Amino acid sequence: MSDARDAALLAQLNERLRQERELFDQQKSQDRRIFVLRMAMGWVAVVLLVAICALAAYVILNHADFSTATVTAATSALLVEALGLVIGVWRVTVGKGPKDLQPTTQPGRSELQVEVDAGGE
């Protein structure tokens, strides 16, 4: 009867390990996709930052060709872009950052080893 119990426990542990591997692989895949998304969003942000700054700089440098309200709006846009850049870089470097991958298996002795040790006494 001990062999049947050990076989059932081993099957249960194998299924648990399979599920833990599946969970780890799923988390790894999600982390990979999130990384690609973050990189794409970062490049889009860089392109938009350069475009807005270039347009604002053009308006500010050629202020005689534009109304006071337009120059004020361009100056405000440049200020907001600069502040947004500083805050964004601060959040990425000092903020929470990406979550590290961790093993999904439980530390410690396996249930099978505990059962074998208890049965051997």
Buried (B, 14 or more C-beta within 10 A) or exposed (E): EEEEEBEEBBEEBEEBEEEBEEEBEEBEEEBEEEEEEEEEEEEEEEEEBEEBBEEBEEBBEEBEEBEEEEBEBBBEBBEEBEEEBEEBEEEEEEEEEEEEEEEBEEEEEBBBEEBEEEEEE
